Amino acid sequence: MGNLWVRLQSRTKINKSRGETAVFGGIKVKNFFVFAGIALAILCQLSCSPDEEQTQPENPVASDTITEFNAAPLLGDVVLENMYEDEARKLIDKTPVQIVTVLEGTTRVVLHARFRGVRNRGFGFPLYECELMDESAEALGGIAAGMSGSPVGPPGRIMGALAYGENFSSSPTRFWVTAIDAMEASIDHVTFGELLEQAPVPAAPAAGIRATYTPVKTPVMITGIQTHRIEEISSHLAGSKSNFVEFFANIGDAPAAPPAGATTKLAAGDMIGVALATGDVMTAIGFGTVTQVYDNKFVAFGHPLSGSGKSALPVYRAVVNGIVPTLVAPYKSATAYGNPIGTITKDLTPAIVGELGAPPPMIPVKVSYHPLNRTAAIEKHHVVAYGQEGYIPVVASVTMDAIRLEKNAATVEGVVTLHFQETESVYTKAFRITSSTPSQDVLMNTEDIINFFTDTLTNSAGKATLKEVSISITDKPQIAKAEIDEVIVPDEVMPGESIPVSIVLVPHWTTAGAERTIQREIMLDIPEGFPAGEASLTVSAGAPDSPGGERHVPKNLEELIERIEEHEVDVGLITIMLTPSGAGFPFPAGSLLPEGTPPPENGEMPEDGEEDGEEGEGDGEEDGEGDGEMPEDLPFPEGSPLPEVSEPPPPVESELIIEGFIVTGFKEVTVTIKGEDMADVEEE
């Protein structure tokens, strides 16, 4: 009998209020009936005297740290039998059911609830509505993040996994259970990742979730991250793949050594940790509960982790360090321990599917940080799960933050090196940024580089599986930024000459020298035959817009790398371009005009308002005269030559790189190109 009763100890403070409260002397107290219920439970517990001492299960935490509210433990290797939908539908309203979960340590306990009916909410499979009836769980805050996946059913049975809870609920807490039928079917479900390796077939539509309730989210503990960064990282990782998780900045470490006597076996109700990234500085592990075990396979969570389908995430056993009550929703404080015991192979709407055994391969990520105030680089090593490449930029950013210890503006030079499984070609990309939040911009730049290959929609050339990633970060307090201020060129030049172009830049005061400016000179060759007249000389930061037209589409990963490297632009690049003035549209010598039409003066068409014919004294609206354009009804005599429109000569272009700087700005000056015809005009 003692095993079935909830063991309660007195507690002066309850962290999460349920129901109404009264105020006496400024102190809020629980509803009278809640206290009465607790008192009755204590009396019943004291009156129950078990015949023999209970056998204490293995637990990697000290006994004196057990929570004050402890549900009845599920002792021994209790195997729970599945209850499928056809049988669950026969349950009557308010049938007692149990939740098997871990509240402290690794001991599975039983919480009391009751069945309230079968619901169809657009998932493609039924959900079972239930009601929490356990005072010990309510006192800890009710349904907590990390309980998702906990088996639910009549004693000794599993009808499904605790997966969803009511928003802003109060005692008694309502929750919904994902049917074990759908979770079990997930084991044999063919994912999109597997379909890529087979012949294409139509896919089933995704399930929807209504806003009236919310998933009992998987807490993802990110260690090594500073508290001021958690909102930025959460925002960065937010999206449809994060709907079922909640990020916590946690003080912790990579998975610790296993406790003495720890087993690698799993049972329904056990706590597990699913690793997204682990390493010297940062770990990101999601925690939840196992629902059922099938030989060497198991299902858990009752909802997806990210919904990515095919998956390859290492899974650890985990210990619960208690329930943490919060004003929003409580969560399990959990820690992974030991070595991975298997792999999460599928991540689907009803469940995640795992397989016990060897862990999956991971992506090694090395981050080298070069601060200006140290002589040697600091290296940190991590591994990131395949399919979770979005955590690689997070690892780089968090590692930089952890070593830097400051939030000052700076100039950062980064080099990202990617090795692939599909090719021996190595891609290296450098970037330079000036930023008030350098670690955030390191994250964004690194993400852009990696996504170009790992994002299936972006990369159409070929599959790119990362084999190894190296990220080198050099951090400088100077703001290496310079703006184009002045361009100095000769007033007149002749075709065939080389002219000096002097560019004056004004750098940020932290990088300015004694003269406060940077001046660079480059020689620009003017080709023979360059048209005389005024020409425009532009000096601008960056490369000019690439011309349109045909371009080579890469068909494999090697060609993609080559194309990217060909189009990379240094942020210190300055482009100098000399463009001739536009050519006119004169009548060619010897051309014939219609009879009665006087030739235009100087061989040019008349301007607006000038006489362009014997009858051109009107406003020109009827016959097109007086508007500076050729009348539409003005035919060329047969056999007369048409005016030739020559292509303008190409501009003269050159480039200059200001090493170590980010250059901005644009300047335009006018240069007079002298030719033989212009010399004759000046003599006249």
Secondary structure, DSSP 8 states (H G I E B T S, - for coil): -TTTS-EE---S--SS--S--EEETTEEE--HHHHHHHHHHHHHHHH---SS-------SS-GGGS-SEE-EE--SS---EE--HHHHTT--TTEEEEEEEESSBT-EEEEEEEEEEEE--SSSS-EEEEEE--HHHHHTTSS-BT-TT-EEESTTEE-EEEEEEETT--SS-EEEEEEHHHHHHGGG---HHHHTTS------------TTEEE--EEEEEES--GGGHHHHHHHH-SGGGTTEEEEEE---S-B---TT--S---TT-EEEEEEEEESS-EEEEEEEEEEEETTEEEESSS-SS--EEEEEEEEEEEEEEEE--SS--EEEEEEEEEEEEEEEEE-SS-EEEEESS---EEEEEEEEEETT-SS-EEEEEEEEBT-TTHHHHHHHHHHHHHH-----EEEEEEEEEEESS-S--EEEEEEEEESSHHHHHHHHHHHHHHHHH-TTT--S----EEEEEEEEEEESS--EEEEEEEE--SEE-TT-EEEEEEEEEE-TTT--TTS-EEEEEEEE--TT--SEEEEEEEEES------S------SHHHHHHHHHHT---TTEEEEEEEE--------TT----TT----GGGS---TTS--STTTTS-STTTSTTSSS--TT----TT------------EEEEEE-TT-EEE-EEEEEEEE--HHHHHHHH-
